[in-house]
Amino acid sequence: MVKQSLAILFICLATISTAQNPISRAGDSTKIARDSIKKAEFLKNIGNGFLPVNFFNLDLRYLIKFNQYEGFRTGLGGITNKDFSDRYRINGYAVYGFKDKRYKYSLGGGFRVNEASDTWINLSYTDDLKETGSSTFLTDKRFFTFFEPRLLNIDLFHRHITKSIGIQHKISHHLLSEAQFSASKINPTYNYNFVLDNDIYNTFDISTAAFSLQWSPFSRFMSEAGQVTLKEDAYPKFTLQVTQSFKSVLGSDFNFTKLDFRTIQQFNHRNESKTNITLVAGIAGGEAPLTHLYHAYPNNITKETILQRFSVAGLNSFETMYFNEFFSDKFSTLQVKHFFRPFNISERFKPQLVLISRYALGDMKSINRHQGISFNRLNHLYSESGFEINRLLLGFGLSFAYRYGAYHLPNFEDNIAFKFTFNISL
């Protein structure tokens, strides 16, 4: 009887032990999976330029930058994360320019009205600088690099104090939309007068409504753990934006309309090489000042020798086109890049050759409206070609471009741009 009781006791203990082990292993697996998700989310935030700190994601874009007008620009910024709220968010930044000795800042927030379509209402107040002639799309995805190459050489900015309200809405996984209404006070930091109907404006108010669509018809998505993530980022991609300025609305001075378009196509070849084609076009009609027209992405400093112009090459800019050389009220650019298969010299040394050709065409109807600043029309085809050798050392490489065609300059050296590249992003 005692032996039977002991046997039953041993069996019970063994049963409890084997029952506990799977639970322990399951608990360990759950903990590992949870830690893995947290690690992946942390790396994703870092890759997007954010450093998570409790309920706030510090924005690494604002830590330090440099341009020709502000000199060094440094500050802090960020946005609240899901630990703060799933339905509400607050974002902002404050920076200081050491050369112009001015603070710039922005404060905003948003609230989600629909989770399934990721629909948000956003509000913001911004007092900052913007590059004259630059045009951006509302729906552009945010990406982070250690620094923005073109920013180093830009000197033509206008100050803007902008109040805006907008809505972002995911029509489908392939089609994103965003609309925004904004009212801005514009003050160019350079000598500029806009002449219209015998009136001269050196500062002005502009109220605009903008609507943007981004369509990625061939990208593939997958659903995992109740979340939809991008599985394959496929091409072509299309972006379209319409902007309308309203005169007399909230004190606005001008009526004009802008239409901007961009498409990106990429061909991946079997030998690990690829060809990327980017077409960008824009047209502005009506009473648009220079601040809201187009500059065609120049990235060359106006200095005498090639070595004096040695700087960093941009990602999608015209390396031989001088800053403030051209402005247009309608333009188009075509860029073709062919990336060869990286040279497998060693495990850590794999430089890559890239062949590049860029073309631009534009025009300006009422060039006499813009006074105080001189520039040329882009009514002939602008052409440049060259190459890059990337990843030579710690992400650095070299770039060479040559300007030819209708805008070829008499002095041979003035047509050459020799720069270094730095294309690593987190």
N, C-alpha and C positions, 0 to 999 in steps of 0.2 A: 504493500500500500504506500509506504514511504517512497519507494523507488518510482512508483507511478506518479505520485504527487510531484517529485523532483523533475521527472521527465516533462510533465505538463508545465511546470514552472519554467524550465529551460526553453520549451517550445514557445511559451508566451513572450519571454524576454527576446528570443530570436525574432519573433514576429514584430514586436515593438521596434526592435533595432532596424530591421529591414524596412519597416514602414517609415521610420524617421529619416533614413538615408536618402530616399528619393525626394522627400520634402526638402531636406537640406540642399540636395543637388539642384532641385527646382528653384529654391531660394537663391542659391548662388548664380544660377543661370539668369534668373530675373534681374539680379543686381548687376551682372555683367552686361546684360542687354540694356539696362537703364543707363549705366555708365557709358556704354558705347554710343547711345543716342545723344547723351549730353555732350560727349566729346565731338561727335559729328556736327552737332548744332553750334558748338563753340568754334570749330574750324570754319564752318559756313559763315558765321558772323565775321571772323577775322578776314576771310576771303572777300567779303563785301565791304571791308574797311571799318568794321566795328569791333570794339573791345568791350565785352559784356562786364558790367560792374553792378552786381545786385539787380535792381529793377531798371537800370539805365544802361544803354549801349553807347559808349563813348565813340564819337565819330573821328576816325584818324585823319580825315581829309583836312581838318582845320588846325592840326598841330603846327605845321610849318609849310609855307610856300614862298615863292619869290616871283616878282614881276618888275618891269621897268618903272612903273609908276609908284607902287607902294614900297618897293624894296622888299625886305623880308616882311612877311605877313604871318602872324602866329596867334593862336587862340584855342578855345575849346568849344566843343559842340557835341550834340548827340540826340538820342531819341529814347523814350521809354520803351520797354519791352513787355512781353507777355506776363512777366512776374508783377508788373505794375497793373496791367489790365488787358483783357482780350478785346475790349470794346472801345477803349479810349487810349489816346496817345498824345504826348507832348514832345515837341521837338524845338530845337533852337541852337544858336551859336553866337559867340562874341569873339571878334578878332581885332587886332591892332596892326596898322601899317607903320613901320618905322620911318619910311621915307616921307610919306604924306602926313604922318603924325595924326592919324584919325582912327577912331574906333568905328567898326561896322558890326551890325548884329541882325539877328532875325529871331522871331518868336512865333511859334505856330502850334497847331494841334489838330486833332481829328477825332471823329467818332464813327464807328462802323454801324451801318444801317441794315446790312444783309451779309451773313457769313458765307452762304453758298456761292454768291457771285462776287465776294470780296469787295463789296461796295462801301466806300468811305466818303464822308464829307470832310474837307480839309479847309482850314483857315490859316492865314499867315500875315505877318507884318515884317517887312524887310527894309533895312537901310544899309545899302551896300553899293559896290561897283559892279559894272557889267561891261564886257568888251563891246565896243561899237562895231556893228556889222555882223555880230554873231547871231546865229539862229539855232534854237534847240527844240527838240520835240518833247512834249509833256510826258509821253509814254515811254521814253527811253529808260531802259533798265539801268539801275545804278551799278557801276563797276568801279573798282578801286585800283590805283597804281601808286607806287611810291611817290611819284610826282607827275604832274601833267606837263609834257614836254613843251608845248607851244606857250604855256603860261610864262615861262622864263623870259621871253622876248617881247611880250605884249606891252605897249605903252599907251594905247588909245582906249580910254575907259570913259564911261559916263556914270555919274552917280544917279541912283534911283531910289526913291522911297515908295514902296509898293505895298498896297493892301490887296489881298486876294482871297477868293473863296472858290473852291473847286470840288468836283466829284470824280472819283475814279471807280470804274465799273468793269468787271470781267464779263463780257458778253458770252464768251466761251473760252476754253483753254487756249484756243488758237487766236482769238480776237480780243484784244484789250482796248479799252477806251478811257479817255479822260477829258474832262471839260473844265475850263477855268475862266472866271471873270476877275479882272484886276484893274486897279486904278493906280497910276504911277505919276510921280513928279520927277521929271528928267532934268538933270543939270550936267551938261558935258564938262569934263575937266580940261578941255582944250579949247582953243579959239574956234568957235563955230557959230554961224548964224544961218537960220533957215528962213528964206524969203518966200512969202506966200501972200498974194493979193496985196502987195505994197506994205505988208506988215513984216517985221523982222522979229524972229524968235531966237533968243539964245538960251532960254529955259522954257519948258513947256509941260503941259499935263496931257496924259494919254490914258484913255479908258478902253480896254480891249476885252473881247470874248474870244476864246480859243477852244477848238475841238480837235482832238487827236485820236487816230486809230493806228494800232499796230497789229498786223496780221502775219502769223507764222503758220501757213496752211499745212506744211509737211512735218512739223515737229511732232514728236510722239511723247505721250504722257502715260504715267502709270499710277494706280491707286494702291497705297500701302498704309495700313494702320489708320484708315480714315482720312489720309492726306494724299493729295494729288501732287506728284513731283514730275519734273521734266526728265524723261528717259533719253531722248535723242533730240538735240538741237539741230534741226534740218533747215535747208535752204530751198528756194529763195524766201526772203522776208521783205515785207512791204510796210512802210510807214507813211501816213498822210495826215497833214495838219492844216486847218483853216483858221485864220485869225482875222477878226474884224475890229477896227477901231471906230468908236462912235463920237462924233463931234458934239459938244455941249452936254454930254452925259457926265455928271460929276465934274464939270469944269473942263472936259477934254477939248483940246484945241484942233484936232485933225480927224478927218475921215480917210481911212485907207483899208485895203484888204490885202492879206498875204496868203499865198498857197504854197506849202512846202511838201516835197515828196522825196522819199529815199527808198531804194531797193538794194538788197545785198544778195548776191549769188555766190556760192562756193562749190567748186568741183573737186572732189577728193579722188585722187588717182591711185592706182594699185601699188605704185612704188613708194608710197608714203609721202608723195608730194601733193600739193594742192594749189588751186588757182582761185583767187578771190577777186570779184568784180563788184564795185560799189558805184552806183549812180545816184547823185543828189541834184535836185533842181528846186528853184524857188522863184516866185514872181510876186512883186508888190505893186499894186495899182492904187492911185489916189494921192493923198497928201502925206506921204511917208517921209519923215526926217531921216538923216543919215544914220542915226542910232538904230533904226529899225530896218535898214537895208542889208545888203550882203557884201561880204569881203572875199569870198572864195578860199578861205583857209591859208593865208600866207604864213611863211615861217622863216624869213630871211632878214637879217639885220642890215641896215643901210650903213655899211662900212666899206673901206676901200679894198682891202686885200682878203684873200680866201681865208687865211689864218685868223684875221680879225673877226671874220664872220663865223668862225668855228664855234658851234654850240651843240645843242641836242636836237636831233631830228624828231619830228612829230610822228604820230601814228597814221594820220590820214591827211597831212597837210602838204602844200606845195613848197618844197624846200628851197627853190630858186626864186620864188615870188617874194618881193620885198614887202614888209609891213606897210600898210596904208598906200600901196601902189595902185590898187584898183578898188572901186566900189561899184555896185550894180543894183538896179531895181529888178532885174531878172537875170538869172544865171543858171548854169548847169555844169557839173563836174563829173568826170568819169575817171575812175582809178582802177588799174589792173595790176594785181600782185601775183607773182608765181613763186611759191615757196618750194624749193628743191628739198629732197630728202636730206636730213642732217648728215653731215660727214661723221662717220663713226670712228673717230681717231682713237679715242679711249673711252673708258667708262664715264669720266667726268668732262671730257672735252669733246663736244659735238656741235661745232659751228654750223650755221645754216645760211645758205645763199638765197637771197630773195631778189628777183628782177621786178622793177617797178616802172610803169608808165602812167602819167597823169595828164589830163586834158581839161581845159576850162573855157567856157564861152559865156559872155554876158553882154549887158548894155545898160545905159542910163539915159532915160528920155529927157528929163528936166535937170541937167547937170548944173545950170545956172542958179537953181534954187539953193544950192549948198555953197556957202561962202565962208572964207576964213581958213579953209583946208584945201589943198590941191591934190588931185588924184587923176588917174587915167580911166578911160572907158575900156571895157573888156570885150569889144565888139568884133575882135578877131580871135582865132583859135590860139589859146595858150597851150604850149606843149613842153613837157619835161620828162626825161627818162633817166634811169639810174639803177643802182643796186644797193643792197644792204648785206653785210656779213654779220649776223647776229650771234650772240652767245660766245664771244671770243674769250671774255674774262669776267666772271662774276655777274653775268647778265649784260655786260657792256658789249657793244659792237661798233661797226663803222658804217657810214652812209655816204654815198656819192651820187649827185644828181647833176644833170646838164640841161640847160634851157635852150630851146631851139624853135625855129618856126617864125611866126609873125612878130613875136616879141623878143627875138634874139637881140642882145645888146651889142653895140659896137666894140666895147672893150671885152675881149675874150674871157678874162678872169671874172667879170661880173655875171657871167652865165653859169658859173660853177658853184656848187654848194657841197662842201665837205664837212661832215659832222659825225658825232658819235650817237649811237642808239642805246636805249635802255628800255626794254619792253616787258620786263618781268612784272607780273601782278600777283598779289597774294591769292 
